[in-house]
Structure formats: C-alpha cells, structure tokens
C-alpha cells in the first residue's frame, strides 16, 4: 500500500514536469504586429491658396487681309509666320490692267481740260461781240453752256483718274498693323476677288489676351478677397500666373483687362480677360493654358500631403501616432489644394504627428514603427 502511494506521487510529479515542458497550458497568443509607417510632424508655415482656370490665348488684334481690287496674284512678298510692320508690302496683284485703265483715265482728263479751254476761248471772243450786238444772245448762251459742260467733264475725268489711281495702288496689298503674318490662303497665280478673297491674317501678338470663364461663386470669393467693386474696379488686384501646356510658368504675369457685365444664364459663368506682355512672341493665338490666381495668402497654415488623408462617404480622416506609438483615427475638415498638399481647416494642431505612408493597414491601437516622411523631389528640382 505504501509503495502504491509513493508511485502515485512520483507519477503526478512526472506528469507535472512533462506538462511544463510541453504545451499543456494551451496555445500561446502571438504579439501584435508592428507596422512600418512614415510620419509627418505638423508645423505651421506660410502658404498661398490658388485657383486654376482653363484658358485660351487670343491675339490683341486680328486683321483679315482681303484685296480691294481683283485680279491674278502676281507676287507674295512677306514670309508666312514672320513679323511684319505697318505698311509693309505683303502681296502684289497683276497691275497691268489697272495701269492701262489709269492711263486711259489720265488721257480722258487731258481731253476734257482741252475741251474746256477751247470753250473758254470761244466765250472770250463772243462775249465782247454780244455786248456790241455783233453776236446774238443765243450764241453767247451756247458758248457759256459749253464752258460749264467742259468744267463738269473735267471734274468727272479727274474723279475717274483718282479711282483708276486707287485701283492701281490697291494692287499692292500692305499690312495695316504690326504683327505676325499667318498662312497665305492664295498662292501666286491664283485669282482673287475684291473684298472677298481672304489672302492671309495678320495677328498683333504683343500684348496677348488670355480668355477664361469664372463661376459665380468664385467671382464672389475673389471680390471679397481683392476688394473688387461693382464697376470692375479692383483695390487689391490678385496676381494672375499663366501656366503653359507643358507645365512651365510663363515669365510674365497677366493683368485683369475685362470682366463681362453679366453672368451667362446657361453656364453660370462670367467671361474674364487678361492682358499679358509677349515681347518674345512665345504665345500664339489659340493656345490652351491655365490661369493660376493667388486667391489668399496664409501665414500659419497646416498643409498635409494629399495621400495622408483618407475619405469615407464624403468624410475625411487621418491617422495620428500617439506617444506610445499607437495609431489613433482623427476626423478632419480639409480646405483648398495647394500644389501636392491639402490645407487643413480644422481637426489638427501643430506638433501632432500624422501617418503619411502605410495608413491603409491601420486600425485604432495598431502598433507603429514610425520613420520620418521625406517628400519626393519635384520635377523642377530634378531638372
């Protein structure tokens, strides 16, 4: 009996030892994973809120060159796409028919003057005879009528000569403005009609117009920010930057030139026009561009990278990291986009740390391994 008790105690001790060595106590819980994230510590900094609009360039003045007389195009004397000056000869129409017409008109004028001189000489002879009753009153009246008819004929011939001279001069087609000549629409040898055929177009490109449309809401915002008055007067005009199609910023800023008097009822927008210097003729009519307006300057702004902000059902939130390196969710209200950043309106304070990369894996209380977030170099700095 005593041996049985000793064996039972030994078996119990051996079983306890084996349970301790084995997993008799059940499966062990694994520690929560640590998630690598990049973190940005918020700091206030000056920022400029900008508004962007799609725009299109327009020549300051556009003149369609049409001939004022018809005929065959004899010469093209200007180069397409090159600058031309006021009065510069662009085209020449065959002048020979008009030279002949001018010569005929000049001869007709000379003949009319000769006829008038003969009538005046006849009047000089008959007038004294009529005073002595050596010539009849009827003869005197006839010679006076010939003088008046001759004077009228001279005037008509002179008018015809001036018309012929004008038509001859119109065979030289000149530029009425300084600008850039467009593509020639008629080649040498082509037949042109007076006031109908389009020969080319001359564009006055310095300065240039920039046209775009602004919504009624944005108009009210700009008026509040810039102090605009009802009569288009602007106390503090905003700065208008022009961004070209390749993303480069045009070196000259635009100046507000015109704001339409009424909002378009169909689109709810208001046409706006800027003027911008174009001394190097970099801008051409019809180009697409973007107008970037400095709408508001902030001194103490909080700006987040756009990818740090999550959105669910129209609500924005970010993930913060607390002193224990745990993730905490925070709802935020965001404002305008500033470049690649996003302006924080409310929900965050300076000094708080926001998760930028890796936020998709997080839940409240997740263990985090933070690393400082480093912004990628911009395209401008790469070049």
C-alpha positions as CSV (number, residue, x, y, z in Angstrom):
1,X,0.0,0.0,0.0
2,X,2.8,2.4,0.9
3,X,4.5,1.6,-2.4
4,X,1.3,2.4,-4.3
5,X,1.2,5.9,-2.6
6,X,4.8,6.6,-3.4
7,X,4.3,5.6,-7.1
8,X,1.2,7.8,-7.4
9,X,3.1,10.8,-6.0
10,X,6.0,10.1,-8.4
11,X,3.6,9.8,-11.3
12,X,1.9,13.1,-10.5
13,X,5.3,14.9,-10.3
14,X,6.4,13.4,-13.5
15,X,3.2,14.4,-15.2
16,X,3.5,18.0,-14.0
17,X,7.1,18.2,-15.2
18,X,6.1,16.9,-18.7
19,X,3.2,19.3,-18.8
20,X,5.5,22.1,-18.0
21,X,7.9,21.1,-20.8
22,X,5.1,20.5,-23.3
23,X,2.2,22.9,-24.2
24,X,-0.2,21.5,-21.6
25,X,-1.2,25.1,-20.7
26,X,-2.8,25.7,-24.1
27,X,-1.6,27.8,-27.2
28,X,0.4,31.0,-26.5
29,X,-1.1,34.3,-28.0
30,X,1.3,35.9,-30.6
31,X,2.3,39.5,-30.0
32,X,0.5,42.1,-32.3
33,X,2.5,43.0,-35.4
34,X,4.4,46.3,-35.7
35,X,3.6,48.2,-38.8
36,X,6.1,50.4,-40.6
37,X,4.8,53.8,-41.4
38,X,6.2,57.2,-42.4
39,X,5.2,60.1,-40.2
40,X,5.0,63.9,-40.7
41,X,5.1,66.2,-37.7
42,X,2.8,69.1,-38.4
43,X,4.3,72.6,-38.5
44,X,2.7,75.9,-39.5
45,X,4.1,77.7,-42.5
46,X,3.1,80.4,-44.9
47,X,1.0,79.2,-47.8
48,X,-0.8,80.6,-50.8
49,X,-4.2,79.4,-51.8
50,X,-4.5,79.4,-55.6
51,X,-7.4,78.9,-58.0
52,X,-6.9,77.5,-61.5
53,X,-8.9,78.0,-64.7
54,X,-8.6,76.6,-68.2
55,X,-7.9,79.5,-70.6
56,X,-7.1,80.2,-74.2
57,X,-4.9,82.8,-75.8
58,X,-6.2,85.4,-78.3
59,X,-4.4,87.9,-80.4
60,X,-4.7,91.5,-79.2
61,X,-5.8,92.4,-82.7
62,X,-6.6,90.2,-85.7
63,X,-6.9,91.6,-89.2
64,X,-8.1,89.6,-92.2
65,X,-6.2,90.7,-95.3
66,X,-8.5,90.9,-98.3
67,X,-7.7,92.7,-101.6
68,X,-9.6,95.8,-102.5
69,X,-9.3,95.0,-106.2
70,X,-9.5,91.8,-108.2
71,X,-7.0,90.0,-110.5
72,X,-4.3,87.5,-110.6
73,X,-1.9,87.3,-107.6
74,X,1.5,88.1,-109.1
75,X,3.8,88.0,-106.0
76,X,3.9,87.1,-102.4
77,X,6.5,89.4,-100.7
78,X,6.2,88.6,-97.0
79,X,7.1,85.3,-95.2
80,X,4.4,83.3,-93.5
81,X,4.8,83.2,-89.8
82,X,7.2,86.1,-89.6
83,X,6.7,89.5,-88.1
84,X,5.5,92.3,-90.4
85,X,5.4,96.0,-89.9
86,X,2.6,98.5,-90.5
87,X,2.6,99.4,-94.2
88,X,4.8,96.5,-95.2
89,X,4.1,95.0,-98.7
90,X,2.5,91.6,-98.4
91,X,1.2,90.7,-101.8
92,X,1.0,92.2,-105.3
93,X,-1.8,91.7,-107.8
94,X,-1.0,91.9,-111.5
95,X,-1.1,95.7,-112.1
96,X,-1.1,95.8,-115.9
97,X,-4.9,96.1,-116.4
98,X,-5.0,98.9,-113.9
99,X,-2.0,100.7,-115.4
100,X,-3.9,100.8,-118.7
101,X,-7.1,102.0,-117.0
102,X,-5.1,104.7,-115.2
103,X,-3.5,105.8,-118.5
104,X,-6.9,106.0,-120.2
105,X,-8.3,108.0,-117.3
106,X,-5.4,110.4,-117.4
107,X,-5.9,110.9,-121.2
108,X,-9.6,111.5,-120.7
109,X,-8.8,114.1,-118.1
110,X,-6.4,115.9,-120.5
111,X,-9.0,115.8,-123.3
112,X,-11.7,117.3,-121.0
113,X,-9.3,120.0,-120.0
114,X,-8.5,120.8,-123.6
115,X,-12.3,121.0,-124.5
116,X,-12.8,123.3,-121.5
117,X,-10.0,125.6,-122.6
118,X,-11.4,125.8,-126.1
119,X,-14.9,126.6,-124.8
120,X,-13.4,129.4,-122.6
121,X,-11.6,130.9,-125.6
122,X,-14.8,130.9,-127.6
123,X,-16.6,132.6,-124.6
124,X,-13.8,135.2,-124.5
125,X,-14.4,136.0,-128.2
126,X,-18.2,136.0,-128.2
127,X,-18.8,137.9,-125.0
128,X,-17.5,141.3,-126.4
129,X,-19.3,140.8,-129.6
130,X,-22.6,140.2,-127.7
131,X,-22.0,143.5,-125.8
132,X,-21.8,145.3,-129.2
133,X,-24.8,143.4,-130.5
134,X,-22.5,141.8,-133.1
135,X,-23.4,138.4,-131.7
136,X,-26.7,137.1,-130.7
137,X,-27.7,136.3,-127.2
138,X,-28.3,132.7,-128.2
139,X,-24.7,132.3,-129.4
140,X,-23.5,133.7,-126.0
141,X,-25.7,131.3,-124.1
142,X,-24.5,128.3,-126.1
143,X,-20.8,129.1,-125.5
144,X,-21.5,129.6,-121.7
145,X,-23.2,126.2,-121.7
146,X,-20.2,124.6,-123.4
147,X,-17.9,126.2,-120.7
148,X,-20.0,124.8,-117.9
149,X,-20.2,121.4,-119.5
150,X,-16.5,121.3,-120.1
151,X,-15.8,122.2,-116.4
152,X,-18.1,119.3,-115.4
153,X,-16.4,117.0,-117.8
154,X,-13.0,117.8,-116.3
155,X,-14.3,117.1,-112.8
156,X,-15.7,113.8,-113.9
157,X,-12.5,112.9,-115.7
158,X,-10.4,113.8,-112.6
159,X,-12.6,111.6,-110.4
160,X,-12.2,108.7,-112.8
161,X,-8.5,109.3,-112.8
162,X,-8.4,109.2,-109.0
163,X,-10.4,106.0,-109.0
164,X,-8.0,104.4,-111.5
165,X,-5.1,105.5,-109.4
166,X,-6.7,104.0,-106.3
167,X,-7.3,100.7,-108.1
168,X,-3.7,100.7,-109.3
169,X,-2.5,101.4,-105.8
170,X,-4.7,98.6,-104.4
171,X,-2.7,96.1,-106.4
172,X,-0.1,96.5,-103.6
173,X,-1.6,94.7,-100.6
174,X,0.1,96.0,-97.3
175,X,-0.3,95.2,-93.7
176,X,-2.4,97.7,-91.7
177,X,-0.8,96.8,-88.3
178,X,2.4,95.5,-86.8
179,X,2.1,91.8,-86.1
180,X,2.8,88.3,-87.3
181,X,1.6,87.1,-90.7
182,X,-0.4,83.9,-90.8
183,X,-0.6,81.3,-93.5
184,X,-1.2,82.5,-97.1
185,X,-4.6,81.3,-98.3
186,X,-3.9,82.0,-102.0
187,X,-0.8,81.1,-103.9
188,X,0.9,83.1,-106.7
189,X,-1.2,82.8,-109.9
190,X,-4.5,82.5,-108.1
191,X,-7.4,84.6,-109.0
192,X,-8.6,87.0,-106.2
193,X,-11.8,88.9,-105.9
194,X,-12.1,92.4,-104.5
195,X,-13.2,92.5,-100.8
196,X,-14.0,88.7,-100.8
197,X,-10.9,86.6,-101.2
198,X,-9.0,86.0,-97.9
199,X,-5.3,86.3,-98.6
200,X,-4.0,85.9,-95.1
201,X,-4.4,87.0,-91.5
202,X,-2.1,89.3,-89.5
203,X,-2.1,88.8,-85.7
204,X,-1.0,91.5,-83.3
205,X,0.6,89.4,-80.6
206,X,2.2,91.8,-78.2
207,X,0.4,92.1,-75.8
208,X,-1.8,89.0,-75.9
209,X,-5.3,88.3,-74.5
210,X,-6.0,85.4,-72.1
211,X,-9.7,84.4,-72.0
212,X,-11.3,82.2,-69.4
213,X,-14.6,81.9,-67.5
214,X,-15.1,82.1,-63.8
215,X,-18.1,80.7,-61.8
216,X,-20.4,83.0,-60.0
217,X,-19.3,81.5,-56.6
218,X,-15.6,82.0,-57.4
219,X,-16.3,85.6,-58.6
220,X,-17.9,86.4,-55.2
221,X,-14.9,84.9,-53.5
222,X,-12.4,86.9,-55.5
223,X,-14.4,90.1,-55.0
224,X,-14.2,89.6,-51.2
225,X,-10.5,88.8,-51.2
226,X,-9.4,91.5,-53.7
227,X,-11.9,94.2,-52.7
228,X,-13.4,94.4,-56.2
229,X,-16.2,96.9,-56.7
230,X,-19.3,96.6,-58.8
231,X,-17.9,98.7,-61.7
232,X,-15.0,96.3,-62.2
233,X,-12.6,98.5,-60.2
234,X,-10.1,96.4,-58.1
235,X,-8.5,97.8,-55.0
236,X,-6.1,94.9,-54.5
237,X,-5.9,93.0,-57.8
238,X,-4.7,89.4,-57.5
239,X,-1.7,88.1,-59.3
240,X,-2.5,86.0,-62.4
241,X,0.1,83.4,-63.4
242,X,0.0,81.8,-66.8
243,X,0.9,78.1,-67.0
244,X,1.5,76.7,-70.5
245,X,0.6,73.3,-71.9
246,X,4.0,71.8,-71.0
247,X,3.6,72.8,-67.3
248,X,6.1,75.7,-67.5
249,X,5.1,79.0,-66.0
250,X,5.1,81.9,-68.4
251,X,7.6,84.6,-67.3
252,X,5.1,87.5,-67.4
253,X,2.1,87.8,-65.1
254,X,-1.3,88.8,-66.5
255,X,-3.3,91.9,-65.8
256,X,-7.0,92.0,-65.4
257,X,-8.4,93.7,-68.6
258,X,-12.1,92.9,-68.8
259,X,-14.9,91.3,-66.8
260,X,-18.2,90.9,-68.6
261,X,-21.2,92.8,-67.3
262,X,-23.5,89.8,-67.0
263,X,-23.3,86.1,-65.9
264,X,-24.2,83.7,-68.7
265,X,-27.5,82.2,-67.6
266,X,-26.8,78.9,-69.4
267,X,-23.5,78.1,-67.8
268,X,-23.5,80.3,-64.7
269,X,-20.1,81.7,-65.6
270,X,-18.7,85.1,-66.3
271,X,-16.2,85.7,-69.1
272,X,-12.9,87.3,-67.9
273,X,-10.0,88.6,-70.0
274,X,-6.4,89.3,-69.1
275,X,-3.6,91.0,-71.0
276,X,-0.1,89.7,-70.8
277,X,3.1,91.0,-72.4
278,X,4.5,88.9,-75.3
279,X,7.8,90.5,-76.3
280,X,9.4,87.2,-77.4
281,X,6.3,86.1,-79.3
282,X,6.2,82.9,-77.2
283,X,2.4,82.9,-77.1
284,X,0.4,82.4,-80.2
285,X,-3.3,82.8,-80.8
286,X,-5.5,79.8,-79.9
287,X,-3.1,78.2,-77.4
288,X,-4.6,76.5,-74.4
289,X,-3.2,77.5,-71.0
290,X,-4.1,77.6,-67.3
291,X,-4.6,80.7,-65.3
292,X,-3.4,80.4,-61.7
293,X,-4.7,83.1,-59.4
294,X,-3.2,83.8,-56.0
295,X,-6.6,84.0,-54.1
296,X,-5.4,84.0,-50.5
297,X,-2.2,84.2,-48.6
298,X,-2.0,82.4,-45.2
299,X,0.7,83.0,-42.6
300,X,0.1,80.0,-40.3
301,X,-1.2,77.2,-42.4
302,X,-1.2,73.4,-41.8
303,X,-0.7,71.5,-45.1
304,X,-0.8,67.7,-45.4
305,X,0.3,65.5,-48.3
306,X,-2.9,64.6,-50.1
307,X,-2.2,60.8,-49.7
308,X,-2.2,61.2,-45.9
309,X,-5.9,62.0,-46.0
310,X,-8.4,59.1,-46.2
311,X,-12.0,59.6,-47.3
312,X,-15.1,57.5,-46.5
313,X,-18.6,58.5,-47.6
314,X,-17.6,62.1,-48.0
315,X,-15.8,62.4,-44.6
316,X,-12.1,62.9,-44.3
317,X,-9.9,61.5,-41.6
318,X,-6.2,60.9,-40.9
319,X,-4.2,58.5,-38.7
320,X,-2.2,60.0,-35.8
321,X,0.6,58.4,-33.8
322,X,0.4,58.8,-30.0
323,X,3.4,58.9,-27.6
324,X,3.1,55.1,-27.2
325,X,3.4,54.6,-31.0
326,X,-0.2,53.6,-31.3
327,X,-2.5,54.6,-34.2
328,X,-5.4,56.9,-33.5
329,X,-8.0,57.9,-36.0
330,X,-9.0,61.6,-36.2
331,X,-11.7,63.2,-38.4
332,X,-10.6,66.4,-40.2
333,X,-12.0,69.1,-42.4
334,X,-9.9,69.9,-45.4
335,X,-9.8,73.1,-47.5
336,X,-8.1,74.1,-50.7
337,X,-5.5,72.1,-52.6
338,X,-2.1,73.7,-52.5
339,X,0.2,72.1,-55.1
340,X,0.6,68.5,-54.0
341,X,-0.6,69.3,-50.5
342,X,-4.0,69.8,-48.8
343,X,-4.9,72.7,-46.5
344,X,-6.2,71.7,-43.1
345,X,-9.2,73.7,-42.0
346,X,-9.9,72.0,-38.6
347,X,-9.2,68.9,-36.7
348,X,-5.4,69.0,-36.3
349,X,-2.8,71.1,-34.4
350,X,0.8,71.9,-34.9
351,X,3.1,69.4,-33.3
352,X,0.9,66.4,-33.9
353,X,2.3,63.5,-36.0
354,X,0.3,62.3,-38.9
355,X,0.8,59.0,-40.8
356,X,1.6,59.6,-44.5
357,X,2.5,56.2,-45.9
358,X,1.1,52.9,-44.6
359,X,-2.2,54.2,-43.4
360,X,-4.2,51.6,-45.4
361,X,-3.2,48.8,-43.0
362,X,-4.0,50.6,-39.7
363,X,-6.7,50.1,-37.1
364,X,-7.2,52.0,-33.9
365,X,-4.5,50.9,-31.4
366,X,-2.2,49.4,-34.0
367,X,1.5,49.3,-33.0
368,X,3.6,51.5,-35.2
369,X,7.2,51.8,-36.1
370,X,7.5,55.4,-37.3
371,X,10.0,56.8,-39.8
372,X,10.2,60.4,-40.8
373,X,8.4,61.2,-44.1
374,X,10.6,62.7,-46.8
375,X,8.8,64.4,-49.7
376,X,9.8,63.3,-53.2
377,X,11.8,65.8,-55.2
378,X,9.7,67.9,-57.6
379,X,10.2,67.8,-61.3
380,X,11.7,71.3,-61.2
381,X,14.4,70.2,-58.8
382,X,15.2,67.2,-60.9
383,X,15.9,69.3,-63.9
